[in-house]
Amino acid sequence: MEYRRLGISDLSVSAVCLGTMTYGQQNSEAEAHAQLDLALARGINFIDTAEMYGRGRSERLVGQFMAETPAARAQVVLATKFAPLPWRLSPGRLLHALRESLNRLGLSRVDLYQIHFPYTPVAIETWMNALADAVEADLTRAVGVSNFSPSQTIRAHAALARRGVPLASNQVEYSLLEREPEASGLVKVCADLGVTVIAYSPIAKGMLTGKYTPDNIPPGMRRRMYNRDYLIKIQPLIDVLREIGQTHSDKSPSQVSLNWLICKGAVPIPGAKNLRQAQENFGAVGWRLTDDEVARLDETSKRVMSNE
Ligand SMILES: NC(=O)c1ccc[n+]([C@@H]2O[C@H](COP(=O)([O-])OP(=O)(O)OC[C@H]3O[C@@H](n4cnc5c(N)ncnc54)[C@H](OP(=O)(O)O)[C@@H]3O)[C@@H](O)[C@H]2O)c1
């Protein structure tokens, strides 16, 4: 397993993080535990949850696993998130929410506490002071943001720096089919500030696996955006992912897509509906695309996405 430092914090995280958004909803307790067991066995130590996922059910399932698995507490770098919802906008509510998350997780401290999204009516500095208070109260080892733009990231970083706390990470949607973090300059801003980009929806909610095709569009809400026309448009990219994967001992399109993010310096968080998917996603680590392959994927993804 490859590990990297999260920002300039003292957290060492696996190059791939396990997303748990579906735990307690589409993933049963047994399924969630099996995925977490497998993650630890494979050296994946970075686990991401949030109070919003299943209204606390994801945190509870992760907490149960940690309580039942003595090795887990020593190994796991656990990240969760505060949602700044309109009815709880004071900094004190962040600390209260963090204590509730800790109760569900059965921990006295998390490793990374993130603000789930910016809520612009409240100044970024106000939230960053609350996050710094959480570090001072020893309720979290490091802090991060999520869905922050380049300018919001710069402000968050500066506000925390005034309190002597580094901004460890910014978790944003980033994949071969969502390159906005590159186009907006966010990836560069984070690199310059020493902030790790954590990439969510890194296989574009399943679209980069190659299993969805113009004749097999995804079920549920996803089919609105990822319709037949969209799937026709992205097929050239899927073909290139397959071709490149074959030259790396038959890596799958998902594995190549995740490895592309690792090559960009990001830590991807794939989610999985079952153990087979989790196993496949963990196989994105331990090998590297060449610079030429990264450039070819850059160019192909740009071409298919500009083909509106
Ligand atoms: N900070 C934020 O605002 C935010 C927002 C969203 C997500 N996240 C985080 O990011 C994580 C992942 O995001 P995501 O679930 O939106 O997107 P994703 O990881 O790109 O896609 C996950 C979905 O793709 C399919 N899949 C995954 N691995 C597969 C494989 N190897 N083979 C075939 N299909 C596979 C599964 O759905 P099907 O089998 O149904 O196709 C799975 O639910 C979440 O768990 C959460 O931790 C954060």
PDBQT file of the ligand as one rigid body, heavy atoms in Angstrom, charges set to zero:
ROOT
HETATM    1  N1  LIG A 401     -18.024  15.794   0.260  1.00  0.00    +0.000 N 
HETATM    2  C1  LIG A 401     -19.086  15.606  -0.489  1.00  0.00    +0.000 C 
HETATM    3  O1  LIG A 401     -19.896  16.531  -0.719  1.00  0.00    +0.000 OA
HETATM    4  C2  LIG A 401     -19.333  14.231  -1.069  1.00  0.00    +0.000 A 
HETATM    5  C3  LIG A 401     -20.370  14.053  -2.025  1.00  0.00    +0.000 A 
HETATM    6  C4  LIG A 401     -20.543  12.762  -2.565  1.00  0.00    +0.000 A 
HETATM    7  C5  LIG A 401     -19.716  11.708  -2.156  1.00  0.00    +0.000 A 
HETATM    8  N2  LIG A 401     -18.737  11.923  -1.219  1.00  0.00    +0.000 N 
HETATM    9  C6  LIG A 401     -17.834  10.803  -0.776  1.00  0.00    +0.000 C 
HETATM   10  O2  LIG A 401     -17.335  10.112  -1.912  1.00  0.00    +0.000 OA
HETATM   11  C7  LIG A 401     -17.647   8.710  -1.832  1.00  0.00    +0.000 C 
HETATM   12  C8  LIG A 401     -17.883   8.137  -3.201  1.00  0.00    +0.000 C 
HETATM   13  O3  LIG A 401     -18.739   8.934  -3.975  1.00  0.00    +0.000 OA
HETATM   14  P1  LIG A 401     -19.919   8.369  -4.902  1.00  0.00    +0.000 P 
HETATM   15  O4  LIG A 401     -20.498   7.139  -4.319  1.00  0.00    +0.000 OA
HETATM   16  O5  LIG A 401     -20.779   9.551  -5.216  1.00  0.00    +0.000 OA
HETATM   17  O6  LIG A 401     -19.212   8.053  -6.303  1.00  0.00    +0.000 OA
HETATM   18  P2  LIG A 401     -18.234   6.950  -6.916  1.00  0.00    +0.000 P 
HETATM   19  O7  LIG A 401     -17.316   6.413  -5.925  1.00  0.00    +0.000 OA
HETATM   20  O8  LIG A 401     -17.687   7.597  -8.142  1.00  0.00    +0.000 OA
HETATM   21  O9  LIG A 401     -19.269   5.814  -7.412  1.00  0.00    +0.000 OA
HETATM   22  C9  LIG A 401     -19.722   4.827  -6.544  1.00  0.00    +0.000 C 
HETATM   23  C10 LIG A 401     -20.733   3.928  -7.248  1.00  0.00    +0.000 C 
HETATM   24  O10 LIG A 401     -20.188   3.372  -8.444  1.00  0.00    +0.000 OA
HETATM   25  C11 LIG A 401     -20.504   1.971  -8.521  1.00  0.00    +0.000 C 
HETATM   26  N3  LIG A 401     -19.223   1.258  -8.379  1.00  0.00    +0.000 N 
HETATM   27  C12 LIG A 401     -18.222   1.522  -7.474  1.00  0.00    +0.000 A 
HETATM   28  N4  LIG A 401     -17.170   0.726  -7.678  1.00  0.00    +0.000 NA
HETATM   29  C13 LIG A 401     -17.468  -0.074  -8.718  1.00  0.00    +0.000 A 
HETATM   30  C14 LIG A 401     -16.765  -1.094  -9.411  1.00  0.00    +0.000 A 
HETATM   31  N5  LIG A 401     -15.531  -1.428  -9.066  1.00  0.00    +0.000 N 
HETATM   32  N6  LIG A 401     -17.392  -1.732 -10.442  1.00  0.00    +0.000 NA
HETATM   33  C15 LIG A 401     -18.640  -1.385 -10.814  1.00  0.00    +0.000 A 
HETATM   34  N7  LIG A 401     -19.363  -0.405 -10.205  1.00  0.00    +0.000 NA
HETATM   35  C16 LIG A 401     -18.780   0.251  -9.171  1.00  0.00    +0.000 A 
HETATM   36  C17 LIG A 401     -21.486   1.689  -7.377  1.00  0.00    +0.000 C 
HETATM   37  O11 LIG A 401     -22.820   1.981  -7.818  1.00  0.00    +0.000 OA
HETATM   38  P3  LIG A 401     -23.711   0.978  -8.718  1.00  0.00    +0.000 P 
HETATM   39  O12 LIG A 401     -23.255  -0.424  -8.462  1.00  0.00    +0.000 OA
HETATM   40  O13 LIG A 401     -25.116   1.247  -8.281  1.00  0.00    +0.000 OA
HETATM   41  O14 LIG A 401     -23.478   1.434 -10.135  1.00  0.00    +0.000 OA
HETATM   42  C18 LIG A 401     -21.083   2.731  -6.355  1.00  0.00    +0.000 C 
HETATM   43  O15 LIG A 401     -22.119   3.077  -5.459  1.00  0.00    +0.000 OA
HETATM   44  C19 LIG A 401     -18.843   8.656  -0.870  1.00  0.00    +0.000 C 
HETATM   45  O16 LIG A 401     -18.963   7.397  -0.226  1.00  0.00    +0.000 OA
HETATM   46  C20 LIG A 401     -18.519   9.763   0.115  1.00  0.00    +0.000 C 
HETATM   47  O17 LIG A 401     -17.628   9.310   1.118  1.00  0.00    +0.000 OA
HETATM   48  C21 LIG A 401     -18.535  13.161  -0.698  1.00  0.00    +0.000 A 
ENDROOT
TORSDOF 0
